[in-house]
Amino acid sequence: MLLRARGHQVRFPRRPLVMGIVNINDDSFSGDGSLDAGVALAQARQFLESGADIIDIGAESARTNRAAITEEEEVARLVPFLAAWPALLAEYAGPPWDADQLWPPLLSINTWRSGVIERVLPLGGDLINDISGLPDARNAELCAKHDAALLIMHSVGEPKVPHTHVSYPDVMATLDRFFEDKLALATSSGLSEEYVMLDPGIDFAKQRDDNLAIYRELERLHRFGRPLLLPVSRKTVIGQILDLPNPQDRDAGTVACIAAGMRRGAHIFRVHHVEAAAQVVKVLWQATHLKPAATSAG
């Protein structure tokens, strides 16, 4: 399986990729964001040195209890980071963590507004992380125009609107139909499937049992032949299981979700605590996929 993104080619099977979350906002649910581009760049640098393969920058919190920001404000928050990104990468002669780290790393822009995408993709970024569920063709068309990859996340309705009432008789059947429709929409818009990744949308318009079913049955989505991203980090479902209302207390539960995702063949994990995620992915990959070197009998 091949993933393309602005000149990058990532071939699977390989060790799963770790996507580090960099919030260029001050209202992230995890409490780790900053409006200062310098702080965001320093966090990205730390993530790269801790093993991140992808940096995901977002200027607007997905929290539904926070007001939406304007397109102008979202663009203004993203532009300084995008302008400084090439200089940050130039600091390194090669991957700073280990030889299997994706290098150069991918830069993901977490936005769903077409007007923002149209303005920022010419400035940089390798993929668009679209939490809107691709309601129309526009974001796929923009990615095709700029040779960028597109991450399609399952959700219901418009972002920034609560959908806590939604439930499904069979969430995996719903995901199956959803991704079949969205892949058809993306390809009909001129974006090759090799540029598409899929995200089942843990916690987005889903109840606890829906989220757990995704972990148990993720393999059902392999039929699409596209990389599967699991946004496992500090999720509400972890807090529900462990009775941990503070998202920052959920990193151990996040590691458990990574292990569950690797067992079912997830290809990418989106996380806040990159160091822990990269280490668990590396250990589990070597423990389950690498065969010991042959030894000669004496």
N, C-alpha and C positions, 0 to 999 in steps of 0.2 A: 504494500500500500504506500502510495506516494502523496505527500502534502507539499504543495507549492505555495510560495508567498514572496512576491517581489524579488525574484532571483534566488531565493532559498529553495532547497529541496530537502525534505526530511523523509527518510524511508523507514517504514515500520515493517517487521517488528524490530524494536530497539528498546533500550531502557526508557520507561515512561518519562515524559517531560514534566518539569516543575515550573509552573507559572507563578511568579511573585506579584502580589497585589500592591500597587503604589497608588494611594489615594491623594489626589491633589484637591482635597476639599477638607472642610473642618467639621463634617457631620457624619462621618462614616460610622456604621453600627459598631465597628470594632474599636473605634476610638483612636486610630493610629494615623489619621490623615493630617495634612498641612496644606495651606494655601501658598506656602513658600516653595517656589520651584527648586531652590537650592537644597532645601530639606528633602524634597522628593528625589532629586538626583543623587543625593548622598544615600538615601535608602535603596535606590536602584543599584548603586555601586556595591553596597553591602550585600544585597541579594545575589548579584552576579558572583561575588567572591564566596558566597555560601552555597552556590550550586544551581542557581536559577538558569533555566533555558529560555524562558520567555518573561518579559516584564510587561505587566498589564497596567496601563495608566488610565485612571478615571477621574473626571473632574466633578461629577455629580453623584451623590449618594443615591443608591437604589431604594433607600428607606422610604416607605410610603407615608411615614409621619413627619416628613420633612418637605418643605415647599420645593417645587421645581425651580431650577435656575434658568435664565434666558440662554438662548444660543450664543449671544454675544459674550456672556460671562463664561460659558463653557469653553469657547474657543480661546478666550483670553487666558484662561488657566492652563490650557494645553500647550499653547504656542511656545512659551519659554522652555519647557522641557524638551519639546521636539527640536528646537533650535540647538540645544546643548547636547543632545544625545550622541551625535557623531563624535564630538570631542571626548565624551566619556568613554566610548568604545576604543578610541585611539590610544587610551592609556594602557591598553593591554596588547601584548604581542600574540596572545593565544588564550585559550580558556583558562581562567584563573583557579578553577576548582579541581577538575580532573579531565582526563583525555576524552571522556565520553560526553562531557557537557556540550550542548549544542552551541556552536560558535561559528560566526557571530550569532548572538542571541536574536530571537524575534522580539520586535516591539509591537505590542498589542494596544489598540486604542479602544477603551471601553465607552462606547456611545451608541445611541440608537437613532439619533436625529440625523436625517439626511442632509440638512443644511450644515450641520457641524462636520459631518464626514466630507462633504464637498469642499469645505474650506481647509481641513487639516491634512487630508491624505496627500495633497501636493507637497506638504512640508515634511512628511515622513510617516513612519509606521508601516508595518508589514501585514497587519491583519486588523480587522474590525471585530470587536466582541460586542455583538448586537443582542441585547436582552429583550428586544421588542417582539421576538418571534417572527421576524420578516413578514409583516402584514401585507406588504406589497413589494414590487420588484425593485424599488429605487436603490436600496442599499446594496443589493447584489449587482445592479448596473454600475454603481460607483466603484465597487471593488473590481469588477471586470475592467473598467476603464483605467484603473491605476495599478493593475496587476497585483492587487492585494488579496489576501485570504479573508474568508468570512466565517465567523463562528456563529452558528444559529442555535439559540437557546429556546427551549420550549417554555412557554408561559401562556397565560390567558389574558386578553384585554390589554389595555395600554399600561406602559410602565408608570410607576409612581402612584398607582391606584391600588388600594388593598383588594386582594382576591382570596381572602381567608375562608370564604364560604364554599369554594370550589372543591369538589371531590369527584372521584372517578370509579365506576364499577370495575374497570381494569385499566390502571394507569399505563401499563406497558402497551396495551392495544392502542390506547390514545396516542402514545408517543410514536408508535409504529405508523399510524395514519398521518400524524402531524409531519414527521420527517420525510415521509414519502411525498407529501404535497409540497413541502418547502424545498426539497432537493429538485423537484421538477420545476418549481418557480425560479430557483437560482439558475439552473442550467438553461432554461428558456430565456433568461435575461442576459445570456452570454458569458456566464461564469462557469468554467469547467468544474466538475465534481472534485478534481484534484486540488481545488482551492477552498474546499468546504470542510469544516469540522462541525461536530454535533455536540450539544450540551443538553442533557435531560432536564436541567433546571431544578436542582434540589432546592426545596423550600419556596420556590416561586409558584404560587397558585396550587400548592400541594399540602396535604395533611401528613401527619406523622407516618401513617401506614403507607401512604403513597411513596414517601421518600424511602422507607425501608424496602418496599417492593422493588424500587429502582436498584438499590444495592444488591438485592438478591438475584435479580433477573436481568442485569445489564447486558448479559451476553445476547439477549434477543435483538439488541440493536446492532450487533456486528454484521447483520445481513446487508447493511447499507455500504459496507466497505469503506467507511470514513473514520478518521480519528475521533475518539470519544473523549470529551473533557468532562471530568467530575469536579464541580465547584464544592469541595468538601469542607472548606475551612470555617470552623467556629459556627457552624450552622445551627439554626433553631432546633432541628431534630436532635442534635447532640445534647443541647441544653435540656430538652424534654426527657431524654433517656437518663441523663445524669443529674437532673435537677440542679442545673447550673445556669442561673439567669444572666450572669455576666459573660459575654462572648469571649473575653480574654482568658477565661478559665477553661476553655474548651479545647486547648491544643492537644492534650492526650487523646481526647475523643476524636480529634481530627486525624491523628496518626492511625487510630483504629479504622477510620473510614478509608484512608489510603490503602491499608492492607486489604480491606474488603474489596475496594475497587481494583486493585492489582489482581486479586484472585479471579475477578470477572473480566479482566482484559481491558481496563481503562488505559488510555494512552497519554493523558495529560491530567495533572492535578493543579487546581488553582488554590493558592494558599497564602496566608499571612506570615506564617513562621517558616520561612524558606529553609533555614538550616536543618530543622528537624525533618521536614518533608524530604529534602534531598538525601539525607542520611538514610531514612527508612526505605526510600525507593531504591537506593543503591544496594543496601544490604539484602532486601527482599528479592531484587532482580538477580543478584549473584547467587542467592540461596536457592532460587527456583528455576533459573534459566541457564546458568553457565555450567558446563560439564567440566570436571577436573581434568587437568592435563594428563595425557598418557605417560606412564612410567615404564621404563624397561626393567625386565627381571634381571637380577644379578645372577 
